[in-house]
Amino acid sequence: MIVLALGGGTTVALVDRANEQRAAQELADQQAREAREAEELAAAEEAYDTAVADLDERITSLGTLATDVDTALTTAGEDTDAAATLLDAAAADVVPAAERAALDTARTDLATTLDGWGETWDAPEKPAERPTTTAEILEATEDVEADTATVDTMLAETQDALDVVETQRVGLTDAAEALLATVPGTSQFYLDTNPVATNASRSDMQVAADGVLASWSTSSSTELAGFTAAAQAVATSQVDQEWLLAHPVHPARPEIEAFARSLSGGVPIDFSWAPEVNGAGPDGNSGGLATWTTAQYGYSTIQLSDNVAELWPDIGIQALVVHETGHAITSKCYDLYAAPPFNSDDEMFATSWAISMGYDDGNGSGEWAYGRPSDEQIAAAYGCR
């Protein structure tokens, strides 16, 4: 063993140096600890700020989605109401059952979804301020991240539910437009199955059918209601005309109507009969009145007094019927009627036409009432057949 004997001053110096080294080490340790704590605090603050920013973004997205939901639910509710109105207009005896049932099902499905829509969730509030200590910040960050996860769930579930509404809305629109698309075929079916319905009713139905647009809109129910009413009128007219054909008031009526149609060049003609027409009938004179139109397929209507049938086949009565048929055929020969030598003179055209057909009785042809047509007019009328 070696023992060093040191002086008192030397011993003090060594102790001071050791204390300095310890102090320096403690200071270094404290500085390292403070640096770590600062790094931990900075990392916690960054994580917290990121979490808050994420939550703020989700809250903004939820607000936007909430607006979309309000708009979609309002629109979907309007669609279900419009579909119900369209179904009311789609008379079951006119609109095909399959398309009507499909629309009703689509409307019911969407209405059920809307009725089952839950309350809108309240989004969590963004934290007012960041805590100060690392431990507090870490705990707050977990809370913020939990809120973000909750909002993510809200967003996903709400979007899924909204997607269902949108899908059902598309299905409802498709069903409505599929129903509207049946109108042309239904119109043709009514034409084919109601051949003796009046041409006026048939024409009105075709006009109404053309007015039903293929795309579903706020006016669709009105358009469809107009068509269904017109189609029902065709069916009613068919029944009425069948009864009249089976129960003519005078046996000559069917013969007279067939006679006029045989001369009309294919122009469809409706007939009506009354005791008095155009101021004639009861006093022994016979009356006739014809109307014509170039709309649709140019059908016409001839009204005759009952005594026309009673006096048939008197040659003057035949000439009267031909004169009225001359009015009826105007729709087919409109360009001829509108140009010289007629210049849209209805009575001179019909009188000329009757004479050109060989029915020259002055009383029935119209000559006594309207004057003798010129040879040029008679020759021109001969071109309308």
C-alpha positions in Angstrom: 0.0 0.0 0.0 1.2 3.4 -0.9 0.0 6.4 1.1 0.3 9.8 -0.3 0.3 12.6 2.1 -1.1 15.7 0.6 -1.1 19.1 2.0 -4.4 20.7 3.1 -4.5 23.1 0.1 -4.2 20.3 -2.3 -7.1 18.4 -0.8 -9.5 21.4 -1.0 -8.6 21.8 -4.7 -9.5 18.3 -5.5 -12.8 18.5 -3.7 -13.7 21.7 -5.5 -12.9 20.2 -8.8 -15.1 17.2 -8.1 -17.9 19.4 -7.1 -17.5 21.4 -10.3 -17.6 18.3 -12.3 -20.7 17.1 -10.5 -22.4 20.4 -11.0 -21.4 20.5 -14.6 -22.8 17.0 -15.1 -26.0 17.8 -13.3 -26.3 20.9 -15.4 -25.7 18.9 -18.5 -28.2 16.3 -17.4 -30.8 19.1 -16.6 -30.2 20.7 -20.0 -30.6 17.3 -21.7 -33.7 16.7 -19.7 -35.1 20.1 -20.6 -34.2 19.6 -24.2 -36.0 16.2 -24.2 -39.0 17.8 -22.4 -39.0 20.6 -25.0 -38.8 18.1 -27.8 -41.6 16.1 -26.2 -43.7 19.2 -25.7 -43.1 20.4 -29.3 -44.0 16.9 -30.6 -47.1 16.8 -28.5 -48.1 20.3 -29.6 -47.5 19.3 -33.2 -49.6 16.1 -32.8 -52.3 18.1 -31.0 -52.4 20.8 -33.7 -52.6 18.2 -36.4 -55.4 16.4 -34.6 -57.3 19.7 -34.1 -56.8 20.5 -37.8 -58.1 17.1 -38.8 -61.1 17.5 -36.5 -61.8 21.0 -37.9 -61.6 19.5 -41.5 -64.1 16.8 -40.5 -66.4 19.3 -38.9 -66.4 21.4 -42.0 -67.0 18.3 -44.1 -69.9 17.3 -41.8 -71.4 20.8 -42.2 -71.2 20.6 -46.0 -72.7 17.1 -45.9 -75.5 18.3 -43.6 -76.4 20.9 -46.2 -76.3 18.2 -48.9 -78.6 16.1 -46.7 -81.1 18.9 -46.2 -81.2 19.5 -49.9 -81.5 15.9 -50.8 -84.2 15.1 -48.3 -86.2 18.2 -49.4 -85.8 17.2 -53.0 -86.6 13.5 -52.3 -89.7 14.6 -50.4 -90.9 16.7 -53.3 -90.2 13.7 -55.6 -92.4 11.4 -53.5 -95.2 14.0 -53.6 -94.8 14.4 -57.3 -94.8 10.6 -57.8 -98.0 10.3 -55.8 -99.6 13.0 -58.0 -98.4 11.2 -61.1 -100.0 8.0 -59.8 -103.2 9.8 -59.2 -103.1 10.9 -62.9 -102.3 7.4 -64.1 -105.7 5.9 -64.3 -105.5 2.2 -63.6 -107.8 1.4 -66.6 -105.4 3.3 -69.0 -101.8 3.0 -67.7 -100.3 -0.5 -67.8 -100.4 -2.2 -64.5 -96.7 -3.2 -64.4 -95.4 0.3 -64.9 -97.9 1.7 -62.5 -97.0 -0.8 -59.8 -93.2 -0.2 -60.3 -93.7 3.5 -59.8 -95.8 2.9 -56.7 -93.2 0.6 -55.3 -90.3 3.1 -56.0 -92.3 5.9 -54.3 -93.1 3.7 -51.3 -89.4 2.7 -50.9 -88.2 6.3 -51.0 -91.0 7.5 -48.6 -90.1 4.7 -46.1 -86.4 5.7 -46.2 -87.3 9.3 -45.6 -89.6 8.4 -42.7 -86.8 6.4 -41.1 -84.2 9.1 -41.4 -82.7 9.7 -38.0 -81.9 12.9 -36.2 -78.8 14.7 -37.5 -75.9 14.2 -35.2 -74.4 17.2 -33.4 -70.7 17.6 -34.4 -68.3 18.0 -31.5 -66.9 21.4 -31.0 -63.3 22.3 -31.9 -61.2 22.9 -28.7 -61.0 26.5 -27.7 -57.3 26.5 -26.8 -54.4 24.2 -26.4 -53.4 23.0 -23.0 -49.9 23.9 -21.6 -48.3 20.8 -20.2 -47.2 17.9 -22.3 -49.3 15.4 -20.2 -52.4 17.6 -20.7 -51.7 18.1 -24.4 -51.3 14.3 -24.9 -54.6 13.6 -23.0 -56.4 16.4 -25.0 -54.9 15.0 -28.3 -56.5 11.6 -27.5 -59.8 13.3 -26.9 -59.6 15.2 -30.1 -58.6 12.1 -32.1 -61.6 10.3 -30.5 -63.9 13.1 -31.6 -62.4 12.9 -35.1 -63.1 9.2 -35.2 -66.6 9.8 -34.1 -67.1 12.4 -36.8 -65.6 10.0 -39.4 -68.2 7.5 -38.4 -70.9 10.1 -38.7 -69.6 11.1 -42.1 -69.5 7.5 -43.4 -72.9 6.5 -42.0 -74.6 9.7 -43.2 -73.0 9.4 -46.7 -74.1 5.8 -46.9 -77.7 6.8 -46.0 -77.6 9.7 -48.4 -76.4 7.4 -51.2 -79.4 5.2 -50.5 -81.7 8.2 -50.9 -80.0 9.2 -54.1 -80.1 5.7 -55.5 -83.8 5.5 -54.7 -84.5 8.9 -56.2 -82.8 7.7 -59.5 -85.0 4.6 -59.3 -88.1 6.7 -58.8 -87.2 8.9 -61.8 -86.6 5.8 -63.9 -90.0 4.3 -62.9 -91.8 7.6 -63.6 -90.2 7.9 -67.0 -90.9 4.2 -67.8 -94.6 4.9 -67.0 -94.6 8.0 -69.3 -92.9 6.0 -72.0 -96.0 3.7 -72.2 -98.2 6.6 -73.5 -97.5 6.2 -77.3 -98.2 2.5 -77.2 -101.3 3.0 -75.1 -102.6 5.6 -77.5 -102.1 3.3 -80.4 -103.8 0.5 -78.5 -106.9 2.7 -77.9 -106.9 3.6 -81.6 -106.8 0.0 -82.6 -109.4 -1.2 -80.2 -111.9 1.6 -80.5 -112.3 1.9 -84.3 -115.7 3.5 -84.3 -115.1 6.0 -81.6 -115.5 9.5 -83.0 -112.6 11.0 -84.9 -112.8 14.0 -82.7 -112.2 11.9 -79.5 -109.4 9.9 -81.3 -107.7 13.1 -82.4 -108.0 14.7 -79.0 -106.3 11.6 -77.5 -103.5 11.7 -80.0 -102.9 15.4 -79.3 -102.9 14.7 -75.6 -100.5 11.7 -76.1 -98.1 13.9 -78.0 -98.2 16.4 -75.1 -96.9 13.8 -72.6 -93.1 14.4 -72.6 -90.8 11.5 -72.0 -88.8 13.2 -69.2 -90.5 13.5 -65.8 -91.2 17.1 -64.8 -93.5 19.1 -62.7 -96.0 19.2 -65.6 -96.0 15.4 -66.2 -99.0 14.7 -64.0 -101.1 17.3 -65.7 -100.0 16.0 -69.1 -100.7 12.4 -68.1 -104.1 13.3 -66.6 -105.0 15.0 -69.9 -104.1 11.9 -71.8 -105.9 9.4 -69.5 -109.0 11.5 -69.6 -108.8 11.6 -73.4 -108.2 7.9 -73.7 -111.2 7.2 -71.4 -113.3 9.5 -73.7 -112.3 7.4 -76.7 -113.5 4.3 -74.9 -116.7 6.0 -74.0 -117.2 7.2 -77.5 -116.7 3.7 -78.8 -119.5 2.4 -76.6 -121.8 5.3 -77.6 -121.1 4.8 -81.3 -121.6 1.1 -81.2 -125.0 1.6 -79.6 -125.9 4.2 -82.3 -124.9 1.8 -85.0 -127.0 -1.0 -83.4 -129.9 1.3 -82.7 -130.2 3.9 -85.5 -133.2 6.3 -85.1 -133.8 5.9 -88.8 -132.8 2.8 -90.9 -131.3 5.1 -93.6 -128.8 6.8 -91.4 -126.0 4.1 -91.7 -126.5 4.1 -95.5 -126.2 7.9 -95.7 -123.1 7.9 -93.5 -121.5 5.2 -95.6 -122.4 7.1 -98.8 -120.7 10.3 -97.6 -117.6 8.4 -96.4 -117.4 6.7 -99.8 -117.0 10.1 -101.4 -114.7 11.7 -98.9 -111.4 10.5 -100.3 -110.4 8.9 -97.1 -111.0 11.9 -94.9 -112.4 10.6 -91.5 -115.9 11.9 -90.8 -118.0 12.0 -87.7 -121.7 12.3 -87.9 -124.3 13.8 -85.6 -128.0 14.0 -86.1 -130.6 16.4 -84.6 -134.2 17.4 -85.4 -132.9 20.8 -86.5 -129.6 21.7 -88.0 -128.4 25.0 -89.3 -131.9 26.4 -88.9 -133.6 23.8 -91.0 -135.5 20.5 -90.3 -138.8 21.0 -88.6 -140.3 23.2 -91.3 -139.8 20.6 -94.1 -136.4 21.9 -95.2 -133.4 19.8 -94.6 -130.3 21.1 -92.9 -126.7 20.2 -92.9 -123.5 21.7 -91.3 -120.0 20.5 -91.7 -116.8 21.5 -89.8 -113.3 20.5 -90.8 -109.8 20.9 -89.5 -106.3 20.3 -90.8 -105.1 19.4 -87.3 -103.9 15.8 -86.6 -105.2 13.8 -89.6 -107.8 16.3 -90.9 -111.0 14.7 -89.6 -114.3 16.4 -90.2 -117.8 16.4 -88.7 -121.1 16.5 -90.6 -124.4 17.3 -88.8 -127.6 16.4 -90.6 -131.2 17.0 -89.7 -133.3 13.9 -89.0 -135.5 14.5 -92.0 -132.5 13.9 -94.3 -132.8 10.3 -93.3 -136.6 10.4 -93.7 -136.4 11.8 -97.2 -133.5 9.7 -98.4 -132.7 8.8 -101.3 -134.3 11.9 -102.8 -131.9 13.4 -105.4 -131.9 16.8 -103.7 -131.2 15.2 -100.3 -128.3 13.3 -101.9 -126.9 16.6 -103.3 -127.2 18.1 -99.8 -125.1 15.3 -98.3 -122.5 15.6 -101.1 -122.3 19.4 -100.5 -121.6 18.8 -96.8 -119.1 16.1 -97.8 -117.4 18.8 -100.0 -116.9 20.8 -96.8 -115.5 17.8 -95.1 -113.0 17.0 -97.8 -111.6 20.6 -97.6 -108.9 19.4 -95.1 -107.5 17.1 -97.7 -107.5 19.7 -100.5 -106.6 22.8 -98.4 -104.1 24.2 -100.9 -106.7 24.0 -103.7 -109.4 25.5 -101.5 -107.1 28.4 -100.3 -105.9 29.4 -103.8 -107.8 31.0 -106.8 -110.4 30.5 -108.0 -111.8 29.8 -104.5 -109.7 32.0 -102.3 -110.9 30.1 -99.2 -114.6 30.6 -100.0 -116.1 27.6 -98.1 -119.5 27.6 -99.6 -118.4 28.1 -103.2 -115.8 25.3 -102.8 -118.4 22.8 -101.4 -121.0 23.8 -104.1 -118.4 23.4 -106.9 -117.3 20.1 -105.5 -120.9 18.7 -105.3 -121.5 19.7 -108.9 -118.2 18.3 -110.0 -119.2 15.0 -108.4 -122.4 15.0 -110.6 -124.9 16.2 -108.0 -126.2 19.3 -109.8 -129.6 19.6 -108.0 -129.6 23.4 -107.3 -131.4 23.1 -104.0 -129.2 20.4 -102.5 -125.9 21.3 -104.1 -125.9 24.8 -102.7 -126.4 26.6 -106.0 -129.7 28.2 -105.0 -128.3 29.4 -101.6 -124.8 30.5 -102.7 -125.0 31.0 -106.4 -123.8 29.1 -109.5 -120.0 28.5 -109.4 -118.1 29.3 -112.5 -117.0 26.6 -114.9 -113.4 27.3 -113.8 -114.4 26.6 -110.2 -116.2 23.4 -111.0 -113.3 22.2 -113.0 -110.9 23.1 -110.2 -113.0 21.3 -107.7 -112.9 18.1 -109.8 -109.2 17.9 -108.8 -110.1 17.2 -105.2 -110.9 13.5 -104.8 
